[in-house]
């Protein structure tokens, strides 16, 4: 009986930890998306200063000077970022995986 109680207690603790880790992972992905957007917006500004005009697409930034490892993608949705032609910035986007604008 004691062993059964210990196993049940360990199971309850494990279920609480799994839920906590899942929430942390989701939040980390949203924050990573935000940082990616800030890095991309910074690169767009640098490109504009160096070249006198903003890039027409993110592929213009796919050179080692800006992103040696390639253009990042959104870790939440897995989709590519796009430049807003009006503001020349990477806007947030809404995902069903994470509530709100990330």
N, CA, C and O atoms as a DFTB+ gen file, in Angstrom:
408 C
 N C O
     1  1       0.818      -1.189       0.000
     2  2       0.000       0.000       0.000
     3  2       0.868       1.261       0.000
     4  3       0.566       2.252      -0.666
     5  1       1.959       1.185       0.775
     6  2       2.827       2.366       0.822
     7  2       3.445       2.651      -0.543
     8  3       3.542       3.805      -0.959
     9  1       3.859       1.602      -1.232
    10  2       4.452       1.764      -2.553
    11  2       3.435       2.349      -3.531
    12  3       3.778       3.191      -4.361
    13  1       2.204       1.908      -3.432
    14  2       1.141       2.428      -4.286
    15  2       0.911       3.914      -4.019
    16  3       0.698       4.685      -4.954
    17  1       0.950       4.316      -2.766
    18  2       0.771       5.716      -2.410
    19  2       1.921       6.557      -2.945
    20  3       1.696       7.665      -3.431
    21  1       3.140       6.055      -2.865
    22  2       4.310       6.779      -3.367
    23  2       4.226       6.933      -4.880
    24  3       4.498       8.013      -5.404
    25  1       3.857       5.881      -5.583
    26  2       3.732       5.935      -7.042
    27  2       2.643       6.932      -7.438
    28  3       2.824       7.699      -8.384
    29  1       1.524       6.929      -6.730
    30  2       0.437       7.868      -7.027
    31  2       0.891       9.310      -6.789
    32  3       0.578      10.197      -7.584
    33  1       1.617       9.545      -5.713
    34  2       2.122      10.882      -5.413
    35  2       3.115      11.350      -6.469
    36  3       3.072      12.506      -6.890
    37  1       3.988      10.482      -6.892
    38  2       4.943      10.819      -7.954
    39  2       4.203      11.128      -9.255
    40  3       4.585      12.048      -9.978
    41  1       3.167      10.383      -9.554
    42  2       2.361      10.631     -10.757
    43  2       1.689      11.994     -10.710
    44  3       1.646      12.693     -11.723
    45  1       1.170      12.380      -9.569
    46  2       0.515      13.684      -9.424
    47  2       1.535      14.803      -9.608
    48  3       1.266      15.774     -10.315
    49  1       2.684      14.678      -8.987
    50  2       3.736      15.695      -9.113
    51  2       4.208      15.786     -10.560
    52  3       4.411      16.886     -11.073
    53  1       4.386      14.655     -11.221
    54  2       4.830      14.649     -12.615
    55  2       3.806      15.340     -13.517
    56  3       4.191      16.077     -14.424
    57  1       2.519      15.118     -13.286
    58  2       1.496      15.754     -14.129
    59  2       1.506      17.270     -13.950
    60  3       1.265      18.000     -14.912
    61  1       1.775      17.751     -12.760
    62  2       1.873      19.191     -12.533
    63  2       3.090      19.774     -13.238
    64  3       3.020      20.862     -13.810
    65  1       4.192      19.061     -13.197
    66  2       5.410      19.546     -13.841
    67  2       5.282      19.572     -15.354
    68  3       5.779      20.500     -15.991
    69  1       4.634      18.587     -15.943
    70  2       4.467      18.539     -17.396
    71  2       3.646      19.735     -17.864
    72  3       3.970      20.349     -18.880
    73  1       2.592      20.068     -17.137
    74  2       1.769      21.222     -17.511
    75  2       2.578      22.513     -17.408
    76  3       2.454      23.393     -18.260
    77  1       3.391      22.628     -16.386
    78  2       4.215      23.839     -16.188
    79  2       5.258      23.976     -17.303
    80  3       5.490      25.078     -17.798
    81  1       5.884      22.871     -17.697
    82  2       6.888      22.898     -18.755
    83  2       6.247      23.260     -20.089
    84  3       6.839      23.999     -20.876
    85  1       5.060      22.759     -20.351
    86  2       4.364      23.075     -21.604
    87  2       4.057      24.573     -21.683
    88  3       4.211      25.173     -22.747
    89  1       3.629      25.181     -20.585
    90  2       3.370      26.620     -20.570
    91  2       4.655      27.405     -20.785
    92  3       4.660      28.404     -21.505
    93  1       5.730      26.966     -20.175
    94  2       7.015      27.653     -20.320
    95  2       7.514      27.581     -21.755
    96  3       8.060      28.557     -22.269
    97  1       7.336      26.459     -22.396
    98  2       7.764      26.292     -23.778
    99  2       6.992      27.226     -24.702
   100  3       7.573      27.852     -25.588
   101  1       5.699      27.316     -24.495
   102  2       4.866      28.200     -25.318
   103  2       5.288      29.662     -25.139
   104  3       5.406      30.397     -26.120
   105  1       5.512      30.077     -23.912
   106  2       5.937      31.447     -23.648
   107  2       7.308      31.722     -24.247
   108  3       7.543      32.808     -24.777
   109  1       8.206      30.765     -24.173
   110  2       9.542      30.937     -24.751
   111  2       9.468      31.111     -26.263
   112  3      10.220      31.907     -26.826
   113  1       8.583      30.391     -26.924
   114  2       8.426      30.531     -28.373
   115  2       7.895      31.913     -28.740
   116  3       8.350      32.510     -29.715
   117  1       6.938      32.425     -27.969
   118  2       6.379      33.751     -28.232
   119  2       7.454      34.817     -28.043
   120  3       7.565      35.737     -28.853
   121  1       8.244      34.696     -26.982
   122  2       9.319      35.663     -26.743
   123  2      10.396      35.566     -27.816
   124  3      10.954      36.584     -28.226
   125  1      10.688      34.370     -28.267
   126  2      11.666      34.195     -29.336
   127  2      11.176      34.846     -30.628
   128  3      11.965      35.446     -31.358
   129  1       9.893      34.732     -30.910
   130  2       9.306      35.381     -32.088
   131  2       9.470      36.894     -31.983
   132  3       9.829      37.552     -32.959
   133  1       9.210      37.440     -30.807
   134  2       9.346      38.879     -30.605
   135  2      10.783      39.327     -30.857
   136  3      11.015      40.336     -31.523
   137  1      11.753      38.570     -30.321
   138  2      13.164      38.906     -30.531
   139  2      13.564      38.784     -32.000
   140  3      14.331      39.604     -32.505
   141  1      13.054      37.775     -32.678
   142  2      13.325      37.646     -34.119
   143  2      12.830      38.876     -34.865
   144  3      13.531      39.411     -35.723
   145  1      11.615      39.325     -34.536
   146  2      11.054      40.507     -35.209
   147  2      11.893      41.741     -34.933
   148  3      12.116      42.551     -35.833
   149  1      12.359      41.895     -33.703
   150  2      13.193      43.056     -33.378
   151  2      14.524      42.994     -34.138
   152  3      15.003      44.019     -34.623
   153  1      15.120      41.809     -34.244
   154  2      16.364      41.657     -35.018
   155  2      16.137      41.968     -36.492
   156  3      16.955      42.637     -37.123
   157  1      15.034      41.485     -37.035
   158  2      14.720      41.740     -38.436
   159  2      14.462      43.231     -38.681
   160  3      14.922      43.785     -39.679
   161  1      13.731      43.872     -37.776
   162  2      13.471      45.309     -37.927
   163  2      14.761      46.113     -37.840
   164  3      14.927      47.104     -38.553
   165  1      15.660      45.699     -36.984
   166  2      16.959      46.368     -36.886
   167  2      17.751      46.205     -38.181
   168  3      18.377      47.153     -38.656
   169  1      17.723      45.007     -38.743
   170  2      18.428      44.755     -40.010
   171  2      17.809      45.568     -41.145
   172  3      18.527      46.051     -42.020
   173  1      16.490      45.723     -41.138
   174  2      15.821      46.530     -42.157
   175  2      16.274      47.984     -42.055
   176  3      16.525      48.633     -43.070
   177  1      16.376      48.486     -40.844
   178  2      16.842      49.865     -40.646
   179  2      18.293      50.018     -41.115
   180  3      18.619      50.995     -41.790
   181  1      19.161      49.074     -40.770
   182  2      20.561      49.137     -41.212
   183  2      20.647      49.098     -42.724
   184  3      21.418      49.848     -43.323
   185  1      19.864      48.233     -43.345
   186  2      19.832      48.129     -44.802
   187  2      19.423      49.477     -45.408
   188  3      20.018      49.927     -46.387
   189  1      18.410      50.115     -44.823
   190  2      17.945      51.401     -45.329
   191  2      19.003      52.482     -45.229
   192  3      19.125      53.318     -46.125
   193  1      19.774      52.472     -44.140
   194  2      20.826      53.470     -43.972
   195  2      21.955      53.234     -44.974
   196  3      22.453      54.181     -45.583
   197  1      22.351      51.998     -45.143
   198  2      23.476      51.669     -46.036
   199  2      23.104      51.871     -47.504
   200  3      23.906      52.402     -48.272
   201  1      21.906      51.459     -47.902
   202  2      21.526      51.463     -49.314
   203  2      20.649      52.645     -49.737
   204  3      20.405      52.829     -50.930
   205  1      20.181      53.435     -48.796
   206  2      19.354      54.587     -49.144
   207  2      17.894      54.256     -49.390
   208  3      17.100      55.158     -49.657
   209  1      17.524      52.997     -49.309
   210  2      16.123      52.594     -49.438
   211  2      15.920      51.300     -48.658
   212  3      16.864      50.556     -48.391
   213  1      14.673      51.055     -48.302
   214  2      14.361      49.846     -47.543
   215  2      14.314      48.634     -48.468
   216  3      14.065      48.784     -49.665
   217  1      14.546      47.448     -47.940
   218  2      14.455      46.248     -48.786
   219  2      13.008      45.993     -49.204
   220  3      12.073      46.288     -48.460
   221  1      12.845      45.452     -50.384
   222  2      11.494      45.150     -50.854
   223  2      11.001      43.810     -50.320
   224  3       9.796      43.565     -50.249
   225  1      11.937      42.949     -49.946
   226  2      11.585      41.639     -49.383
   227  2      12.690      41.202     -48.428
   228  3      13.807      41.715     -48.484
   229  1      12.377      40.268     -47.569
   230  2      13.385      39.775     -46.625
   231  2      14.536      39.064     -47.318
   232  3      15.627      38.954     -46.758
   233  1      14.303      38.588     -48.516
   234  2      15.384      37.912     -49.243
   235  2      16.548      38.860     -49.513
   236  3      17.678      38.413     -49.707
   237  1      16.279      40.176     -49.528
   238  2      17.359      41.152     -49.702
   239  2      18.318      41.151     -48.515
   240  3      19.473      41.556     -48.645
   241  1      17.839      40.696     -47.360
   242  2      18.667      40.654     -46.151
   243  2      19.350      39.308     -45.953
   244  3      20.090      39.128     -44.985
   245  1      19.114      38.369     -46.848
   246  2      19.660      37.018     -46.697
   247  2      21.109      36.962     -47.179
   248  3      21.452      36.198     -48.081
   249  1      21.947      37.792     -46.557
   250  2      23.377      37.808     -46.854
   251  2      24.119      37.719     -45.526
   252  3      23.557      38.068     -44.487
   253  1      25.362      37.262     -45.535
   254  2      26.091      37.072     -44.275
   255  2      26.236      38.328     -43.420
   256  3      26.378      38.221     -42.202
   257  1      26.203      39.515     -44.026
   258  2      26.319      40.738     -43.234
   259  2      25.152      40.911     -42.263
   260  3      25.331      41.468     -41.180
   261  1      23.982      40.450     -42.628
   262  2      22.797      40.631     -41.800
   263  2      22.443      39.369     -41.017
   264  3      22.310      39.418     -39.795
   265  1      22.294      38.262     -41.697
   266  2      21.898      37.010     -41.054
   267  2      22.742      35.862     -41.604
   268  3      22.338      35.210     -42.566
   269  1      23.913      35.605     -41.006
   270  2      24.795      34.547     -41.504
   271  2      24.139      33.167     -41.514
   272  3      24.456      32.332     -42.360
   273  1      23.235      32.934     -40.582
   274  2      22.565      31.633     -40.506
   275  2      21.278      31.568     -41.292
   276  3      20.579      30.555     -41.244
   277  1      20.946      32.617     -42.012
   278  2      19.695      32.662     -42.769
   279  2      18.626      33.439     -42.023
   280  3      18.743      33.683     -40.822
   281  1      17.599      33.820     -42.735
   282  2      16.488      34.573     -42.164
   283  2      15.713      33.671     -41.207
   284  3      15.333      32.563     -41.584
   285  1      15.470      34.127     -39.971
   286  2      14.722      33.287     -39.032
   287  2      13.252      33.176     -39.424
   288  3      12.718      34.028     -40.135
   289  1      12.617      32.127     -38.954
   290  2      11.180      31.949     -39.138
   291  2      10.516      31.985     -37.765
   292  3      11.183      31.820     -36.743
   293  1       9.230      32.195     -37.744
   294  2       8.493      32.271     -36.491
   295  2       8.487      30.912     -35.803
   296  3       8.046      29.931     -36.402
   297  1       8.967      30.824     -34.557
   298  2       8.967      29.541     -33.864
   299  2       7.576      29.103     -33.408
   300  3       7.371      27.929     -33.097
   301  1       6.629      30.022     -33.367
   302  2       5.277      29.672     -32.928
   303  2       4.490      29.051     -34.073
   304  3       3.889      27.988     -33.916
   305  1       4.495      29.719     -35.228
   306  2       3.683      29.250     -36.353
   307  2       4.490      28.463     -37.374
   308  3       3.925      27.694     -38.152
   309  1       5.805      28.647     -37.378
   310  2       6.651      27.983     -38.374
   311  2       6.603      28.674     -39.732
   312  3       7.122      28.148     -40.717
   313  1       5.982      29.848     -39.789
   314  2       5.859      30.558     -41.063
   315  2       6.932      31.640     -41.174
   316  3       7.531      32.048     -40.179
   317  1       7.155      32.088     -42.388
   318  2       8.148      33.127     -42.642
   319  2       7.562      34.487     -42.289
   320  3       6.355      34.706     -42.387
   321  1       8.432      35.386     -41.879
   322  2       8.024      36.767     -41.619
   323  2       7.914      37.510     -42.951
   324  3       8.554      37.135     -43.933
   325  1       7.105      38.555     -42.976
   326  2       6.980      39.390     -44.170
   327  2       7.089      40.858     -43.781
   328  3       6.727      41.252     -42.672
   329  1       7.590      41.652     -44.706
   330  2       7.736      43.090     -44.470
   331  2       6.429      43.790     -44.829
   332  3       5.865      43.557     -45.898
   333  1       5.961      44.634     -43.946
   334  2       4.797      45.474     -44.229
   335  2       5.267      46.579     -45.171
   336  3       6.137      47.368     -44.802
   337  1       4.720      46.649     -46.359
   338  2       5.170      47.611     -47.371
   339  2       4.896      49.052     -46.970
   340  3       5.579      49.960     -47.445
   341  1       3.924      49.280     -46.116
   342  2       3.592      50.637     -45.686
   343  2       4.563      51.149     -44.629
   344  3       5.045      52.277     -44.718
   345  1       4.848      50.320     -43.632
   346  2       5.687      50.757     -42.517
   347  2       7.144      50.323     -42.652
   348  3       8.005      50.803     -41.915
   349  1       7.425      49.417     -43.591
   350  2       8.761      48.838     -43.750
   351  2       9.242      48.184     -42.464
   352  3      10.410      48.302     -42.096
   353  1       8.341      47.499     -41.788
   354  2       8.645      46.802     -40.540
   355  2       8.051      45.398     -40.594
   356  3       7.180      45.100     -41.410
   357  1       8.545      44.555     -39.707
   358  2       7.956      43.234     -39.522
   359  2       6.883      43.400     -38.459
   360  3       7.194      43.745     -37.318
   361  1       5.634      43.163     -38.810
   362  2       4.536      43.301     -37.860
   363  2       4.352      42.010     -37.080
   364  3       4.828      40.950     -37.486
   365  1       3.658      42.114     -35.959
   366  2       3.284      40.926     -35.211
   367  2       2.219      40.172     -35.979
   368  3       1.639      40.698     -36.929
   369  1       1.963      38.961     -35.578
   370  2       0.911      38.183     -36.212
   371  2       0.209      37.371     -35.143
   372  3       0.749      37.149     -34.059
   373  1      -0.974      36.938     -35.450
   374  2      -1.769      36.187     -34.514
   375  2      -1.711      34.724     -34.903
   376  3      -1.758      34.364     -36.079
   377  1      -1.606      33.900     -33.887
   378  2      -1.510      32.465     -34.116
   379  2      -2.538      31.753     -33.268
   380  3      -2.858      32.202     -32.168
   381  1      -3.057      30.648     -33.767
   382  2      -3.959      29.854     -32.953
   383  2      -3.210      29.114     -31.852
   384  3      -3.812      28.667     -30.876
   385  1      -1.885      28.986     -32.013
   386  2      -1.079      28.294     -31.005
   387  2      -0.832      29.166     -29.788
   388  3      -0.633      28.648     -28.689
   389  1      -0.842      30.462     -29.960
   390  2      -0.605      31.380     -28.844
   391  2      -1.607      32.511     -28.930
   392  3      -1.751      33.129     -29.985
   393  1      -2.298      32.793     -27.846
   394  2      -3.312      33.841     -27.893
   395  2      -2.687      35.218     -28.033
   396  3      -1.612      35.487     -27.498
   397  1      -3.378      36.084     -28.758
   398  2      -2.940      37.467     -28.860
   399  2      -1.912      37.704     -29.929
   400  3      -1.513      36.796     -30.658
   401  1      -1.495      38.939     -30.005
   402  2      -0.497      39.349     -30.990
   403  2       0.879      39.053     -30.457
   404  3       1.273      39.596     -29.424
   405  1       1.607      38.218     -31.126
   406  2       2.985      37.955     -30.676
   407  2       3.852      38.460     -31.754
   408  3       5.076      38.374     -31.653
